[in-house]
Amino acid sequence: MVPWIAFGALNAATLVLYAYDKAASRRSWRRVPERTLHLLALAGGSPAAFVGQQLFRHKTAKPRFQAVFWIIVITQLAALGLWYSRR
């Protein structure tokens, strides 16, 4: 049960940071570093990162950001598939 709560909290935090960074990009607020957004996705927040990108139209037009994001997602899916196939 605890891993699902941690997964949910991580994804909630990721979505909040995407919303904040989008708001900050429109104002002169301090921005969330792209590295932080990628680290959150890598840690397991990739579902919320994808939703945040689509919902807030944020970071969708940055090819380098998108390339790194999709490498993270593909790597996670491959690892999940490998783990599942060995069960």
N, CA, C and O atoms as a Maestro MAE file, in Angstrom:
{
 s_m_m2io_version
 :::
 2.0.0
}

f_m_ct {
 s_m_title
 :::
 protein
 m_atom[348] {
  # First column is atom index #
  i_m_mmod_type
  r_m_x_coord
  r_m_y_coord
  r_m_z_coord
  i_m_residue_number
  s_m_chain_name
  s_m_pdb_residue_name
  s_m_pdb_atom_name
  i_m_atomic_number
  :::
  1 25 0.819 -1.199 0.000 1 A "MET " " N  " 7
  2 3 0.000 0.000 0.000 1 A "MET " " CA " 6
  3 2 0.860 1.259 0.000 1 A "MET " " C  " 6
  4 15 0.557 2.205 -0.727 1 A "MET " " O  " 8
  5 25 1.917 1.292 0.794 2 A "VAL " " N  " 7
  6 3 2.767 2.475 0.906 2 A "VAL " " CA " 6
  7 2 3.414 2.867 -0.430 2 A "VAL " " C  " 6
  8 15 3.480 4.060 -0.727 2 A "VAL " " O  " 8
  9 25 3.897 1.915 -1.252 3 A "PRO " " N  " 7
  10 3 4.474 2.322 -2.534 3 A "PRO " " CA " 6
  11 2 3.470 3.073 -3.425 3 A "PRO " " C  " 6
  12 15 3.849 4.004 -4.136 3 A "PRO " " O  " 8
  13 25 2.198 2.669 -3.387 4 A "TRP " " N  " 7
  14 3 1.197 3.361 -4.201 4 A "TRP " " CA " 6
  15 2 0.953 4.773 -3.699 4 A "TRP " " C  " 6
  16 15 0.712 5.683 -4.493 4 A "TRP " " O  " 8
  17 25 1.014 4.963 -2.377 5 A "ILE " " N  " 7
  18 3 0.852 6.307 -1.817 5 A "ILE " " CA " 6
  19 2 2.030 7.176 -2.231 5 A "ILE " " C  " 6
  20 15 1.845 8.330 -2.618 5 A "ILE " " O  " 8
  21 25 3.235 6.634 -2.154 6 A "ALA " " N  " 7
  22 3 4.424 7.380 -2.572 6 A "ALA " " CA " 6
  23 2 4.365 7.712 -4.063 6 A "ALA " " C  " 6
  24 15 4.696 8.825 -4.470 6 A "ALA " " O  " 8
  25 25 3.943 6.740 -4.873 7 A "PHE " " N  " 7
  26 3 3.795 6.959 -6.317 7 A "PHE " " CA " 6
  27 2 2.780 8.071 -6.596 7 A "PHE " " C  " 6
  28 15 3.014 8.934 -7.442 7 A "PHE " " O  " 8
  29 25 1.662 8.045 -5.887 8 A "GLY " " N  " 7
  30 3 0.636 9.084 -6.050 8 A "GLY " " CA " 6
  31 2 1.138 10.449 -5.618 8 A "GLY " " C  " 6
  32 15 0.881 11.449 -6.288 8 A "GLY " " O  " 8
  33 25 1.852 10.497 -4.501 9 A "ALA " " N  " 7
  34 3 2.386 11.770 -4.006 9 A "ALA " " CA " 6
  35 2 3.434 12.337 -4.954 9 A "ALA " " C  " 6
  36 15 3.470 13.542 -5.200 9 A "ALA " " O  " 8
  37 25 4.285 11.467 -5.483 10 A "LEU " " N  " 7
  38 3 5.302 11.908 -6.437 10 A "LEU " " CA " 6
  39 2 4.651 12.474 -7.692 10 A "LEU " " C  " 6
  40 15 5.075 13.511 -8.202 10 A "LEU " " O  " 8
  41 25 3.634 11.804 -8.182 11 A "ASN " " N  " 7
  42 3 2.955 12.277 -9.382 11 A "ASN " " CA " 6
  43 2 2.174 13.556 -9.115 11 A "ASN " " C  " 6
  44 15 2.109 14.428 -9.981 11 A "ASN " " O  " 8
  45 25 1.584 13.681 -7.943 12 A "ALA " " N  " 7
  46 3 0.891 14.918 -7.587 12 A "ALA " " CA " 6
  47 2 1.876 16.086 -7.530 12 A "ALA " " C  " 6
  48 15 1.594 17.171 -8.040 12 A "ALA " " O  " 8
  49 25 3.026 15.857 -6.911 13 A "ALA " " N  " 7
  50 3 4.054 16.908 -6.830 13 A "ALA " " CA " 6
  51 2 4.562 17.285 -8.218 13 A "ALA " " C  " 6
  52 15 4.795 18.461 -8.499 13 A "ALA " " O  " 8
  53 25 4.734 16.292 -9.080 14 A "THR " " N  " 7
  54 3 5.197 16.553 -10.442 14 A "THR " " CA " 6
  55 2 4.199 17.427 -11.182 14 A "THR " " C  " 6
  56 15 4.586 18.390 -11.843 14 A "THR " " O  " 8
  57 25 2.926 17.101 -11.076 15 A "LEU " " N  " 7
  58 3 1.896 17.883 -11.757 15 A "LEU " " CA " 6
  59 2 1.846 19.313 -11.226 15 A "LEU " " C  " 6
  60 15 1.704 20.262 -11.996 15 A "LEU " " O  " 8
  61 25 1.962 19.462 -9.919 16 A "VAL " " N  " 7
  62 3 1.966 20.808 -9.314 16 A "VAL " " CA " 6
  63 2 3.163 21.613 -9.821 16 A "VAL " " C  " 6
  64 15 3.024 22.799 -10.119 16 A "VAL " " O  " 8
  65 25 4.329 20.986 -9.921 17 A "LEU " " N  " 7
  66 3 5.507 21.722 -10.396 17 A "LEU " " CA " 6
  67 2 5.389 22.103 -11.871 17 A "LEU " " C  " 6
  68 15 5.869 23.165 -12.266 17 A "LEU " " O  " 8
  69 25 4.765 21.267 -12.685 18 A "TYR " " N  " 7
  70 3 4.519 21.640 -14.080 18 A "TYR " " CA " 6
  71 2 3.576 22.841 -14.147 18 A "TYR " " C  " 6
  72 15 3.796 23.761 -14.934 18 A "TYR " " O  " 8
  73 25 2.528 22.832 -13.324 19 A "ALA " " N  " 7
  74 3 1.595 23.963 -13.291 19 A "ALA " " CA " 6
  75 2 2.302 25.232 -12.829 19 A "ALA " " C  " 6
  76 15 2.127 26.302 -13.413 19 A "ALA " " O  " 8
  77 25 3.102 25.100 -11.775 20 A "TYR " " N  " 7
  78 3 3.842 26.263 -11.273 20 A "TYR " " CA " 6
  79 2 4.797 26.800 -12.333 20 A "TYR " " C  " 6
  80 15 4.856 28.009 -12.558 20 A "TYR " " O  " 8
  81 25 5.545 25.912 -12.985 21 A "ASP " " N  " 7
  82 3 6.532 26.363 -13.967 21 A "ASP " " CA " 6
  83 2 5.860 27.043 -15.159 21 A "ASP " " C  " 6
  84 15 6.402 27.997 -15.717 21 A "ASP " " O  " 8
  85 25 4.691 26.556 -15.547 22 A "LYS " " N  " 7
  86 3 3.955 27.209 -16.635 22 A "LYS " " CA " 6
  87 2 3.545 28.617 -16.217 22 A "LYS " " C  " 6
  88 15 3.683 29.565 -16.990 22 A "LYS " " O  " 8
  89 25 3.041 28.751 -14.997 23 A "ALA " " N  " 7
  90 3 2.677 30.074 -14.482 23 A "ALA " " CA " 6
  91 2 3.911 30.964 -14.388 23 A "ALA " " C  " 6
  92 15 3.854 32.145 -14.731 23 A "ALA " " O  " 8
  93 25 5.018 30.406 -13.929 24 A "ALA " " N  " 7
  94 3 6.258 31.175 -13.795 24 A "ALA " " CA " 6
  95 2 6.781 31.614 -15.150 24 A "ALA " " C  " 6
  96 15 7.397 32.674 -15.262 24 A "ALA " " O  " 8
  97 25 6.542 30.806 -16.189 25 A "SER " " N  " 7
  98 3 7.025 31.173 -17.521 25 A "SER " " CA " 6
  99 2 6.277 32.383 -18.070 25 A "SER " " C  " 6
  100 15 6.801 33.097 -18.925 25 A "SER " " O  " 8
  101 25 5.083 32.616 -17.599 26 A "ARG " " N  " 7
  102 3 4.274 33.762 -18.045 26 A "ARG " " CA " 6
  103 2 4.527 35.015 -17.218 26 A "ARG " " C  " 6
  104 15 4.156 36.121 -17.610 26 A "ARG " " O  " 8
  105 25 5.155 34.827 -16.085 27 A "ARG " " N  " 7
  106 3 5.437 35.949 -15.177 27 A "ARG " " CA " 6
  107 2 6.943 35.996 -14.954 27 A "ARG " " C  " 6
  108 15 7.689 35.232 -15.565 27 A "ARG " " O  " 8
  109 25 7.370 36.856 -14.114 28 A "SER " " N  " 7
  110 3 8.808 36.931 -13.837 28 A "SER " " CA " 6
  111 2 9.135 36.216 -12.524 28 A "SER " " C  " 6
  112 15 9.885 36.727 -11.692 28 A "SER " " O  " 8
  113 25 8.561 35.030 -12.359 29 A "TRP " " N  " 7
  114 3 8.816 34.222 -11.168 29 A "TRP " " CA " 6
  115 2 10.017 33.335 -11.415 29 A "TRP " " C  " 6
  116 15 10.453 33.147 -12.551 29 A "TRP " " O  " 8
  117 25 10.538 32.799 -10.340 30 A "ARG " " N  " 7
  118 3 11.647 31.848 -10.434 30 A "ARG " " CA " 6
  119 2 11.143 30.555 -11.082 30 A "ARG " " C  " 6
  120 15 10.110 30.015 -10.686 30 A "ARG " " O  " 8
  121 25 11.879 30.069 -12.077 31 A "ARG " " N  " 7
  122 3 11.473 28.889 -12.836 31 A "ARG " " CA " 6
  123 2 11.974 27.600 -12.188 31 A "ARG " " C  " 6
  124 15 12.942 27.602 -11.428 31 A "ARG " " O  " 8
  125 25 11.295 26.512 -12.505 32 A "VAL " " N  " 7
  126 3 11.728 25.176 -12.090 32 A "VAL " " CA " 6
  127 2 12.731 24.710 -13.145 32 A "VAL " " C  " 6
  128 15 12.397 24.692 -14.330 32 A "VAL " " O  " 8
  129 25 13.938 24.334 -12.753 33 A "PRO " " N  " 7
  130 3 14.918 23.869 -13.746 33 A "PRO " " CA " 6
  131 2 14.414 22.640 -14.503 33 A "PRO " " C  " 6
  132 15 13.756 21.773 -13.929 33 A "PRO " " O  " 8
  133 25 14.729 22.578 -15.790 34 A "GLU " " N  " 7
  134 3 14.331 21.424 -16.597 34 A "GLU " " CA " 6
  135 2 14.886 20.138 -16.009 34 A "GLU " " C  " 6
  136 15 14.238 19.092 -16.060 34 A "GLU " " O  " 8
  137 25 16.064 20.218 -15.462 35 A "ARG " " N  " 7
  138 3 16.678 19.041 -14.850 35 A "ARG " " CA " 6
  139 2 15.803 18.484 -13.725 35 A "ARG " " C  " 6
  140 15 15.673 17.269 -13.577 35 A "ARG " " O  " 8
  141 25 15.209 19.373 -12.941 36 A "THR " " N  " 7
  142 3 14.319 18.949 -11.860 36 A "THR " " CA " 6
  143 2 13.088 18.251 -12.415 36 A "THR " " C  " 6
  144 15 12.665 17.222 -11.888 36 A "THR " " O  " 8
  145 25 12.510 18.806 -13.476 37 A "LEU " " N  " 7
  146 3 11.340 18.181 -14.092 37 A "LEU " " CA " 6
  147 2 11.690 16.793 -14.632 37 A "LEU " " C  " 6
  148 15 10.903 15.855 -14.505 37 A "LEU " " O  " 8
  149 25 12.864 16.671 -15.230 38 A "HIS " " N  " 7
  150 3 13.303 15.363 -15.723 38 A "HIS " " CA " 6
  151 2 13.573 14.386 -14.579 38 A "HIS " " C  " 6
  152 15 13.234 13.208 -14.686 38 A "HIS " " O  " 8
  153 25 14.167 14.849 -13.505 39 A "LEU " " N  " 7
  154 3 14.438 13.965 -12.368 39 A "LEU " " CA " 6
  155 2 13.146 13.450 -11.738 39 A "LEU " " C  " 6
  156 15 13.073 12.299 -11.307 39 A "LEU " " O  " 8
  157 25 12.132 14.309 -11.688 40 A "LEU " " N  " 7
  158 3 10.834 13.866 -11.167 40 A "LEU " " CA " 6
  159 2 10.225 12.796 -12.064 40 A "LEU " " C  " 6
  160 15 9.671 11.810 -11.578 40 A "LEU " " O  " 8
  161 25 10.329 12.994 -13.371 41 A "ALA " " N  " 7
  162 3 9.828 11.978 -14.314 41 A "ALA " " CA " 6
  163 2 10.604 10.683 -14.137 41 A "ALA " " C  " 6
  164 15 10.012 9.604 -14.099 41 A "ALA " " O  " 8
  165 25 11.908 10.778 -14.029 42 A "LEU " " N  " 7
  166 3 12.762 9.604 -13.871 42 A "LEU " " CA " 6
  167 2 12.449 8.849 -12.579 42 A "LEU " " C  " 6
  168 15 12.508 7.620 -12.541 42 A "LEU " " O  " 8
  169 25 12.120 9.581 -11.537 43 A "ALA " " N  " 7
  170 3 11.819 8.965 -10.237 43 A "ALA " " CA " 6
  171 2 10.469 8.259 -10.220 43 A "ALA " " C  " 6
  172 15 10.149 7.557 -9.261 43 A "ALA " " O  " 8
  173 25 9.673 8.439 -11.277 44 A "GLY " " N  " 7
  174 3 8.370 7.774 -11.342 44 A "GLY " " CA " 6
  175 2 7.217 8.708 -11.633 44 A "GLY " " C  " 6
  176 15 6.065 8.280 -11.694 44 A "GLY " " O  " 8
  177 25 7.518 9.973 -11.811 45 A "GLY " " N  " 7
  178 3 6.469 10.950 -12.079 45 A "GLY " " CA " 6
  179 2 6.184 11.170 -13.551 45 A "GLY " " C  " 6
  180 15 5.563 12.168 -13.918 45 A "GLY " " O  " 8
  181 25 6.628 10.252 -14.404 46 A "SER " " N  " 7
  182 3 6.423 10.440 -15.846 46 A "SER " " CA " 6
  183 2 4.950 10.483 -16.252 46 A "SER " " C  " 6
  184 15 4.621 11.224 -17.179 46 A "SER " " O  " 8
  185 25 4.033 9.726 -15.610 47 A "PRO " " N  " 7
  186 3 2.627 9.879 -15.998 47 A "PRO " " CA " 6
  187 2 2.110 11.306 -15.768 47 A "PRO " " C  " 6
  188 15 1.433 11.869 -16.628 47 A "PRO " " O  " 8
  189 25 2.427 11.877 -14.623 48 A "ALA " " N  " 7
  190 3 1.987 13.242 -14.340 48 A "ALA " " CA " 6
  191 2 2.734 14.256 -15.196 48 A "ALA " " C  " 6
  192 15 2.172 15.289 -15.558 48 A "ALA " " O  " 8
  193 25 3.979 13.979 -15.520 49 A "ALA " " N  " 7
  194 3 4.737 14.875 -16.390 49 A "ALA " " CA " 6
  195 2 4.078 14.938 -17.765 49 A "ALA " " C  " 6
  196 15 3.942 16.014 -18.346 49 A "ALA " " O  " 8
  197 25 3.671 13.788 -18.276 50 A "PHE " " N  " 7
  198 3 2.983 13.754 -19.575 50 A "PHE " " CA " 6
  199 2 1.662 14.518 -19.498 50 A "PHE " " C  " 6
  200 15 1.355 15.323 -20.377 50 A "PHE " " O  " 8
  201 25 0.889 14.269 -18.456 51 A "VAL " " N  " 7
  202 3 -0.392 14.965 -18.292 51 A "VAL " " CA " 6
  203 2 -0.161 16.467 -18.158 51 A "VAL " " C  " 6
  204 15 -0.881 17.260 -18.764 51 A "VAL " " O  " 8
  205 25 0.837 16.863 -17.367 52 A "GLY " " N  " 7
  206 3 1.141 18.279 -17.194 52 A "GLY " " CA " 6
  207 2 1.546 18.956 -18.496 52 A "GLY " " C  " 6
  208 15 1.153 20.091 -18.764 52 A "GLY " " O  " 8
  209 25 2.324 18.261 -19.293 53 A "GLN " " N  " 7
  210 3 2.726 18.821 -20.587 53 A "GLN " " CA " 6
  211 2 1.511 19.064 -21.471 53 A "GLN " " C  " 6
  212 15 1.410 20.107 -22.118 53 A "GLN " " O  " 8
  213 25 0.593 18.112 -21.502 54 A "GLN " " N  " 7
  214 3 -0.582 18.241 -22.353 54 A "GLN " " CA " 6
  215 2 -1.591 19.233 -21.776 54 A "GLN " " C  " 6
  216 15 -2.126 20.069 -22.503 54 A "GLN " " O  " 8
  217 25 -1.847 19.141 -20.487 55 A "LEU " " N  " 7
  218 3 -2.847 19.976 -19.834 55 A "LEU " " CA " 6
  219 2 -2.467 21.454 -19.846 55 A "LEU " " C  " 6
  220 15 -3.306 22.320 -20.097 55 A "LEU " " O  " 8
  221 25 -1.195 21.731 -19.571 56 A "PHE " " N  " 7
  222 3 -0.749 23.120 -19.482 56 A "PHE " " CA " 6
  223 2 -0.044 23.596 -20.748 56 A "PHE " " C  " 6
  224 15 0.409 24.739 -20.816 56 A "PHE " " O  " 8
  225 25 0.050 22.718 -21.756 57 A "ARG " " N  " 7
  226 3 0.779 23.035 -22.995 57 A "ARG " " CA " 6
  227 2 2.165 23.573 -22.640 57 A "ARG " " C  " 6
  228 15 2.586 24.641 -23.087 57 A "ARG " " O  " 8
  229 25 2.843 22.794 -21.825 58 A "HIS " " N  " 7
  230 3 4.124 23.239 -21.293 58 A "HIS " " CA " 6
  231 2 5.247 22.301 -21.720 58 A "HIS " " C  " 6
  232 15 5.150 21.086 -21.547 58 A "HIS " " O  " 8
  233 25 6.296 22.860 -22.270 59 A "LYS " " N  " 7
  234 3 7.491 22.141 -22.714 59 A "LYS " " CA " 6
  235 2 7.232 21.262 -23.933 59 A "LYS " " C  " 6
  236 15 8.072 20.429 -24.276 59 A "LYS " " O  " 8
  237 25 6.102 21.428 -24.584 60 A "THR " " N  " 7
  238 3 5.771 20.582 -25.734 60 A "THR " " CA " 6
  239 2 6.487 21.023 -27.008 60 A "THR " " C  " 6
  240 15 6.609 20.236 -27.946 60 A "THR " " O  " 8
  241 25 6.952 22.245 -27.054 61 A "ALA " " N  " 7
  242 3 7.614 22.753 -28.261 61 A "ALA " " CA " 6
  243 2 9.131 22.818 -28.107 61 A "ALA " " C  " 6
  244 15 9.811 23.475 -28.895 61 A "ALA " " O  " 8
  245 25 9.653 22.145 -27.105 62 A "LYS " " N  " 7
  246 3 11.097 22.138 -26.885 62 A "LYS " " CA " 6
  247 2 11.638 20.761 -27.244 62 A "LYS " " C  " 6
  248 15 11.542 19.833 -26.441 62 A "LYS " " O  " 8
  249 25 12.211 20.612 -28.452 63 A "PRO " " N  " 7
  250 3 12.648 19.291 -28.921 63 A "PRO " " CA " 6
  251 2 13.627 18.577 -27.992 63 A "PRO " " C  " 6
  252 15 13.502 17.372 -27.773 63 A "PRO " " O  " 8
  253 25 14.582 19.292 -27.453 64 A "ARG " " N  " 7
  254 3 15.555 18.631 -26.579 64 A "ARG " " CA " 6
  255 2 14.890 18.128 -25.300 64 A "ARG " " C  " 6
  256 15 15.160 17.013 -24.853 64 A "ARG " " O  " 8
  257 25 14.027 18.943 -24.717 65 A "PHE " " N  " 7
  258 3 13.306 18.524 -23.514 65 A "PHE " " CA " 6
  259 2 12.466 17.293 -23.807 65 A "PHE " " C  " 6
  260 15 12.460 16.337 -23.032 65 A "PHE " " O  " 8
  261 25 11.754 17.319 -24.934 66 A "GLN " " N  " 7
  262 3 10.904 16.197 -25.323 66 A "GLN " " CA " 6
  263 2 11.725 14.934 -25.570 66 A "GLN " " C  " 6
  264 15 11.307 13.839 -25.192 66 A "GLN " " O  " 8
  265 25 12.885 15.077 -26.198 67 A "ALA " " N  " 7
  266 3 13.738 13.920 -26.474 67 A "ALA " " CA " 6
  267 2 14.160 13.248 -25.171 67 A "ALA " " C  " 6
  268 15 14.086 12.025 -25.046 67 A "ALA " " O  " 8
  269 25 14.600 14.040 -24.211 68 A "VAL " " N  " 7
  270 3 15.033 13.474 -22.924 68 A "VAL " " CA " 6
  271 2 13.837 12.845 -22.215 68 A "VAL " " C  " 6
  272 15 13.943 11.753 -21.657 68 A "VAL " " O  " 8
  273 25 12.703 13.536 -22.240 69 A "PHE " " N  " 7
  274 3 11.510 13.005 -21.582 69 A "PHE " " CA " 6
  275 2 11.127 11.643 -22.167 69 A "PHE " " C  " 6
  276 15 10.854 10.707 -21.415 69 A "PHE " " O  " 8
  277 25 11.104 11.521 -23.497 70 A "TRP " " N  " 7
  278 3 10.684 10.262 -24.109 70 A "TRP " " CA " 6
  279 2 11.719 9.154 -23.930 70 A "TRP " " C  " 6
  280 15 11.363 7.976 -23.896 70 A "TRP " " O  " 8
  281 25 12.977 9.515 -23.818 71 A "ILE " " N  " 7
  282 3 13.995 8.504 -23.479 71 A "ILE " " CA " 6
  283 2 13.724 7.947 -22.084 71 A "ILE " " C  " 6
  284 15 13.846 6.744 -21.852 71 A "ILE " " O  " 8
  285 25 13.359 8.829 -21.164 72 A "ILE " " N  " 7
  286 3 13.019 8.394 -19.803 72 A "ILE " " CA " 6
  287 2 11.822 7.456 -19.837 72 A "ILE " " C  " 6
  288 15 11.850 6.388 -19.224 72 A "ILE " " O  " 8
  289 25 10.771 7.847 -20.547 73 A "VAL " " N  " 7
  290 3 9.546 7.038 -20.604 73 A "VAL " " CA " 6
  291 2 9.822 5.675 -21.236 73 A "VAL " " C  " 6
  292 15 9.388 4.651 -20.708 73 A "VAL " " O  " 8
  293 25 10.535 5.651 -22.352 74 A "ILE " " N  " 7
  294 3 10.831 4.388 -23.028 74 A "ILE " " CA " 6
  295 2 11.680 3.484 -22.142 74 A "ILE " " C  " 6
  296 15 11.454 2.275 -22.088 74 A "ILE " " O  " 8
  297 25 12.644 4.058 -21.455 75 A "THR " " N  " 7
  298 3 13.489 3.286 -20.535 75 A "THR " " CA " 6
  299 2 12.654 2.701 -19.397 75 A "THR " " C  " 6
  300 15 12.829 1.542 -19.021 75 A "THR " " O  " 8
  301 25 11.751 3.506 -18.855 76 A "GLN " " N  " 7
  302 3 10.895 3.011 -17.781 76 A "GLN " " CA " 6
  303 2 9.985 1.889 -18.266 76 A "GLN " " C  " 6
  304 15 9.808 0.887 -17.573 76 A "GLN " " O  " 8
  305 25 9.409 2.053 -19.453 77 A "LEU " " N  " 7
  306 3 8.532 1.014 -19.994 77 A "LEU " " CA " 6
  307 2 9.304 -0.276 -20.268 77 A "LEU " " C  " 6
  308 15 8.797 -1.370 -20.022 77 A "LEU " " O  " 8
  309 25 10.525 -0.145 -20.776 78 A "ALA " " N  " 7
  310 3 11.356 -1.326 -21.024 78 A "ALA " " CA " 6
  311 2 11.698 -2.025 -19.711 78 A "ALA " " C  " 6
  312 15 11.640 -3.252 -19.626 78 A "ALA " " O  " 8
  313 25 12.050 -1.255 -18.696 79 A "ALA " " N  " 7
  314 3 12.373 -1.841 -17.389 79 A "ALA " " CA " 6
  315 2 11.151 -2.517 -16.780 79 A "ALA " " C  " 6
  316 15 11.258 -3.594 -16.194 79 A "ALA " " O  " 8
  317 25 10.004 -1.890 -16.919 80 A "LEU " " N  " 7
  318 3 8.769 -2.479 -16.405 80 A "LEU " " CA " 6
  319 2 8.436 -3.772 -17.144 80 A "LEU " " C  " 6
  320 15 8.039 -4.762 -16.530 80 A "LEU " " O  " 8
  321 25 8.599 -3.754 -18.454 81 A "GLY " " N  " 7
  322 3 8.359 -4.962 -19.249 81 A "GLY " " CA " 6
  323 2 9.307 -6.076 -18.873 81 A "GLY " " C  " 6
  324 15 8.894 -7.231 -18.764 81 A "GLY " " O  " 8
  325 25 10.565 -5.755 -18.674 82 A "LEU " " N  " 7
  326 3 11.561 -6.751 -18.275 82 A "LEU " " CA " 6
  327 2 11.230 -7.317 -16.900 82 A "LEU " " C  " 6
  328 15 11.276 -8.529 -16.692 82 A "LEU " " O  " 8
  329 25 10.899 -6.444 -15.974 83 A "TRP " " N  " 7
  330 3 10.539 -6.894 -14.628 83 A "TRP " " CA " 6
  331 2 9.308 -7.795 -14.684 83 A "TRP " " C  " 6
  332 15 9.279 -8.849 -14.048 83 A "TRP " " O  " 8
  333 25 8.299 -7.387 -15.438 84 A "TYR " " N  " 7
  334 3 7.062 -8.162 -15.523 84 A "TYR " " CA " 6
  335 2 7.297 -9.525 -16.186 84 A "TYR " " C  " 6
  336 15 6.708 -10.525 -15.776 84 A "TYR " " O  " 8
  337 25 8.146 -9.561 -17.195 85 A "SER " " N  " 7
  338 3 8.390 -10.822 -17.903 85 A "SER " " CA " 6
  339 2 9.165 -11.825 -17.050 85 A "SER " " C  " 6
  340 15 9.123 -13.023 -17.329 85 A "SER " " O  " 8
  341 25 9.851 -11.373 -16.045 86 A "ARG " " N  " 7
  342 3 10.655 -12.257 -15.188 86 A "ARG " " CA " 6
  343 2 9.908 -12.679 -13.926 86 A "ARG " " C  " 6
  344 15 10.469 -13.384 -13.087 86 A "ARG " " O  " 8
  345 25 8.682 -12.269 -13.783 87 A "ARG " " N  " 7
  346 3 7.893 -12.638 -12.598 87 A "ARG " " CA " 6
  347 2 7.366 -14.024 -12.706 87 A "ARG " " C  " 6
  348 15 6.681 -14.497 -11.799 87 A "ARG " " O  " 8
  :::
 }
 m_bond[347] {
  # First column is bond index #
  i_m_from
  i_m_to
  i_m_order
  :::
  1 1 2 1
  2 2 3 1
  3 3 4 2
  4 3 5 1
  5 5 6 1
  6 6 7 1
  7 7 8 2
  8 7 9 1
  9 9 10 1
  10 10 11 1
  11 11 12 2
  12 11 13 1
  13 13 14 1
  14 14 15 1
  15 15 16 2
  16 15 17 1
  17 17 18 1
  18 18 19 1
  19 19 20 2
  20 19 21 1
  21 21 22 1
  22 22 23 1
  23 23 24 2
  24 23 25 1
  25 25 26 1
  26 26 27 1
  27 27 28 2
  28 27 29 1
  29 29 30 1
  30 30 31 1
  31 31 32 2
  32 31 33 1
  33 33 34 1
  34 34 35 1
  35 35 36 2
  36 35 37 1
  37 37 38 1
  38 38 39 1
  39 39 40 2
  40 39 41 1
  41 41 42 1
  42 42 43 1
  43 43 44 2
  44 43 45 1
  45 45 46 1
  46 46 47 1
  47 47 48 2
  48 47 49 1
  49 49 50 1
  50 50 51 1
  51 51 52 2
  52 51 53 1
  53 53 54 1
  54 54 55 1
  55 55 56 2
  56 55 57 1
  57 57 58 1
  58 58 59 1
  59 59 60 2
  60 59 61 1
  61 61 62 1
  62 62 63 1
  63 63 64 2
  64 63 65 1
  65 65 66 1
  66 66 67 1
  67 67 68 2
  68 67 69 1
  69 69 70 1
  70 70 71 1
  71 71 72 2
  72 71 73 1
  73 73 74 1
  74 74 75 1
  75 75 76 2
  76 75 77 1
  77 77 78 1
  78 78 79 1
  79 79 80 2
  80 79 81 1
  81 81 82 1
  82 82 83 1
  83 83 84 2
  84 83 85 1
  85 85 86 1
  86 86 87 1
  87 87 88 2
  88 87 89 1
  89 89 90 1
  90 90 91 1
  91 91 92 2
  92 91 93 1
  93 93 94 1
  94 94 95 1
  95 95 96 2
  96 95 97 1
  97 97 98 1
  98 98 99 1
  99 99 100 2
  100 99 101 1
  101 101 102 1
  102 102 103 1
  103 103 104 2
  104 103 105 1
  105 105 106 1
  106 106 107 1
  107 107 108 2
  108 107 109 1
  109 109 110 1
  110 110 111 1
  111 111 112 2
  112 111 113 1
  113 113 114 1
  114 114 115 1
  115 115 116 2
  116 115 117 1
  117 117 118 1
  118 118 119 1
  119 119 120 2
  120 119 121 1
  121 121 122 1
  122 122 123 1
  123 123 124 2
  124 123 125 1
  125 125 126 1
  126 126 127 1
  127 127 128 2
  128 127 129 1
  129 129 130 1
  130 130 131 1
  131 131 132 2
  132 131 133 1
  133 133 134 1
  134 134 135 1
  135 135 136 2
  136 135 137 1
  137 137 138 1
  138 138 139 1
  139 139 140 2
  140 139 141 1
  141 141 142 1
  142 142 143 1
  143 143 144 2
  144 143 145 1
  145 145 146 1
  146 146 147 1
  147 147 148 2
  148 147 149 1
  149 149 150 1
  150 150 151 1
  151 151 152 2
  152 151 153 1
  153 153 154 1
  154 154 155 1
  155 155 156 2
  156 155 157 1
  157 157 158 1
  158 158 159 1
  159 159 160 2
  160 159 161 1
  161 161 162 1
  162 162 163 1
  163 163 164 2
  164 163 165 1
  165 165 166 1
  166 166 167 1
  167 167 168 2
  168 167 169 1
  169 169 170 1
  170 170 171 1
  171 171 172 2
  172 171 173 1
  173 173 174 1
  174 174 175 1
  175 175 176 2
  176 175 177 1
  177 177 178 1
  178 178 179 1
  179 179 180 2
  180 179 181 1
  181 181 182 1
  182 182 183 1
  183 183 184 2
  184 183 185 1
  185 185 186 1
  186 186 187 1
  187 187 188 2
  188 187 189 1
  189 189 190 1
  190 190 191 1
  191 191 192 2
  192 191 193 1
  193 193 194 1
  194 194 195 1
  195 195 196 2
  196 195 197 1
  197 197 198 1
  198 198 199 1
  199 199 200 2
  200 199 201 1
  201 201 202 1
  202 202 203 1
  203 203 204 2
  204 203 205 1
  205 205 206 1
  206 206 207 1
  207 207 208 2
  208 207 209 1
  209 209 210 1
  210 210 211 1
  211 211 212 2
  212 211 213 1
  213 213 214 1
  214 214 215 1
  215 215 216 2
  216 215 217 1
  217 217 218 1
  218 218 219 1
  219 219 220 2
  220 219 221 1
  221 221 222 1
  222 222 223 1
  223 223 224 2
  224 223 225 1
  225 225 226 1
  226 226 227 1
  227 227 228 2
  228 227 229 1
  229 229 230 1
  230 230 231 1
  231 231 232 2
  232 231 233 1
  233 233 234 1
  234 234 235 1
  235 235 236 2
  236 235 237 1
  237 237 238 1
  238 238 239 1
  239 239 240 2
  240 239 241 1
  241 241 242 1
  242 242 243 1
  243 243 244 2
  244 243 245 1
  245 245 246 1
  246 246 247 1
  247 247 248 2
  248 247 249 1
  249 249 250 1
  250 250 251 1
  251 251 252 2
  252 251 253 1
  253 253 254 1
  254 254 255 1
  255 255 256 2
  256 255 257 1
  257 257 258 1
  258 258 259 1
  259 259 260 2
  260 259 261 1
  261 261 262 1
  262 262 263 1
  263 263 264 2
  264 263 265 1
  265 265 266 1
  266 266 267 1
  267 267 268 2
  268 267 269 1
  269 269 270 1
  270 270 271 1
  271 271 272 2
  272 271 273 1
  273 273 274 1
  274 274 275 1
  275 275 276 2
  276 275 277 1
  277 277 278 1
  278 278 279 1
  279 279 280 2
  280 279 281 1
  281 281 282 1
  282 282 283 1
  283 283 284 2
  284 283 285 1
  285 285 286 1
  286 286 287 1
  287 287 288 2
  288 287 289 1
  289 289 290 1
  290 290 291 1
  291 291 292 2
  292 291 293 1
  293 293 294 1
  294 294 295 1
  295 295 296 2
  296 295 297 1
  297 297 298 1
  298 298 299 1
  299 299 300 2
  300 299 301 1
  301 301 302 1
  302 302 303 1
  303 303 304 2
  304 303 305 1
  305 305 306 1
  306 306 307 1
  307 307 308 2
  308 307 309 1
  309 309 310 1
  310 310 311 1
  311 311 312 2
  312 311 313 1
  313 313 314 1
  314 314 315 1
  315 315 316 2
  316 315 317 1
  317 317 318 1
  318 318 319 1
  319 319 320 2
  320 319 321 1
  321 321 322 1
  322 322 323 1
  323 323 324 2
  324 323 325 1
  325 325 326 1
  326 326 327 1
  327 327 328 2
  328 327 329 1
  329 329 330 1
  330 330 331 1
  331 331 332 2
  332 331 333 1
  333 333 334 1
  334 334 335 1
  335 335 336 2
  336 335 337 1
  337 337 338 1
  338 338 339 1
  339 339 340 2
  340 339 341 1
  341 341 342 1
  342 342 343 1
  343 343 344 2
  344 343 345 1
  345 345 346 1
  346 346 347 1
  347 347 348 2
  :::
 }
}
